[in-house]
Amino acid sequence: MKIYLIRHGESASDIRQKYDGDYDDALTDQGRKDAQQIAQKLTDKGIHAIFSSSRLRALETAEIMRTKLKCELVIMEQLNEQHIYGAYPELRADQPEEEYRRLGELLADRNASLPGVETHQQLKQRVAEGWSEIIARPYHAVAIVTHGGPIRTIIRDILKQGELTDMSNGMLIELETTPVLKIV
């Protein structure tokens, strides 16, 4: 199965450079252009289904792609970004960037446990469940529209391919899974 792993198009929070999390934020005009460019790149790839996070920025990206590619759209909460804002339940757009940066530093320790925050292990388990469900499907080619955290988790923790350093808006990674042989 060919899998096209995609980070959603540019969102309003990407412009503000807020630490990513499990929030709902719409695409910008550039984000919609990002989604159209991704769809154009995938036009002749035989995509049977698009699997998307349930978050607005990913859904908008996936819907733009689905319209162009004329395929099924499956919404999966397992593909949502890591829930990190529990540490700041009253987080406002006007809070100082230092607070976001501090939270990012705390979460850089994958073993950190903060009240109301999804741990890296919880994220890994959730994304792995979604990944397993996707690759069990009988499709030849699919697209997955998600966020930086789940993409890094798939590449680093599930596929054991190391750390991604570039996580740009509209990023597109092509993967191929190989069939697993079972001796019975």
N, C-alpha and C positions, 0 to 999 in steps of 0.2 A: 504494500500500500504506500502510495506517495502521500506525504503529509506536508502541508504548507502551514507553517507556524507563523502567526502574524500578530504584531503588537498594534493595537488600535491606532487610529489617526490622532493627530494633535487635538488635545482637549483644552478647555479654558484653564484648568489647573496646571497643565504642562507649561503654559505661557507664564503663569505666576511662579513656576518652579517650586511648587509645594511638594512635600514628600508624598509619594504615591500611597494609596491605600484603597480600602474598599468603600469608596464614596461614589455617588452618581454625579457625573459631570458630562455635559454635552460636548460634541465636537465643535471646533472652530470652523471657519470657512476653509482654512488650510487643511484641517482634519478631514473634511468631506472630500477635498481634492486628493489627499493621501489615499482615502478609501477607493476613489475612482481609479487612481493609478494602480493600486494593488489589483483591483478587479480586471483592469486592462492586461496586466502581466499574466493573470491566471486564465484569460479567456480561452485559450486552446489547451488547457491542462486536464480537461475531463473531470472537473470537480463534481462529485456526486452530492456532497453535503458540506455545509459550513456549520461548525460547532462554535458557539459563542458564549462568552461570559454573559451573565445577566445584567451587567452594569451598562448604563446608557451609552458611554463612549464606545464600548465594544459592540453593543447592539446596533448602534448607528452605522458603524464601520461594516458590520456583517450584513446589514440590510441593504446598504449601497452595493455591496458585492453580490448579494443574492439576486438583486434586481438585474444586474448585468449578466451573471453566470446562470441564472434560471435553474437554481437547485434548491434542495431542501435546507431549511435553517433549523438547527437544534440548539436550544438554550440550555446551558449546563452551569449550575451554580458552582460546581467543582472547579470551574475555570476562572472564578472571580479572583480579584487581587487579594493579597493577604490583609486581613482586618487588623490594622494597627492603631486606629484612632480611638480605641477603647481607653487608652491612656489619657486622652484629652477629649472627654465627652462633650465639652463645650467649645470645641475648636472653632475659631472664627477666622475669616479670611484676613482680618486686620492684625492678627497676632504676629509677633516678631518672627522672622525667619529662623532665629536662633532656636526657638522652641522646636521647630520642625527638624532642624539639623541635629539637635540633641536627641530627639526621638530616633532619628536615623542611626546615630552612633550607638544608641542602646540596642537597637534591633540588628546591628551588624554582627553582634555576638549571637550566633544561631542557637545558642543554648539559653539565651535570656528569656525570662518569664516575667512579664509585666501584667498587672491586673487589667482585665478587659482587652488584652491583646492576644491575637492568634499567634502561637509560637511557630517557629520555622518547622518543627516536627509536625504540627497540626496542618500547616500549609502543605507540606510534602505529602502527607497521607491523603489529604483531600484531592490534590492534583493527581496523584498516582491512581486514585480510584477513577477519576474522570478519564485519564489517559487509557487505562485498561478497558474502560467501556468503549472508548472511541476505536481503539485498534482491534477490538473484537468484532466490529461491524464488517459486513461483507462488501466494502467499497474498495475501488481501485485508487481513488484520489479524493482527499478531503482537505478542507482548510479549517484551521483553528484560530479564532480571533480572541485574544486574551490580553494580558497585561505583563509587565516586566517580571514581577515575582513568579507567576506560574511558568513563564518561558524559561527563566533562569532555573527553576526547579526541574523542569523537564530536561533541559540540556545537562545541567550539573548533576542532579541527584538521580534521575530516572535513567537517562542514557549514558551517564558517566563520561561526558565529553568535555569537562572542564568548565571554567567560569567564562561567561560572556561579559565583555567590557563595554560594548556598544549596545545601547538599548534605545535606539531612535524611534520616533513616531513612525508608524507605517512600516516598520522593519518586517522583512519577509525572509524566512528560513525554509529551505526545502529539505525534507527528510525522507528517508525510505525505510520502511520496516521490512524485515525479512521474515518469511514464514518460519515458525518453530516446528521442527519435526518431533513427533511423538512416536516412540516405539511402544507398541502395545502387544 
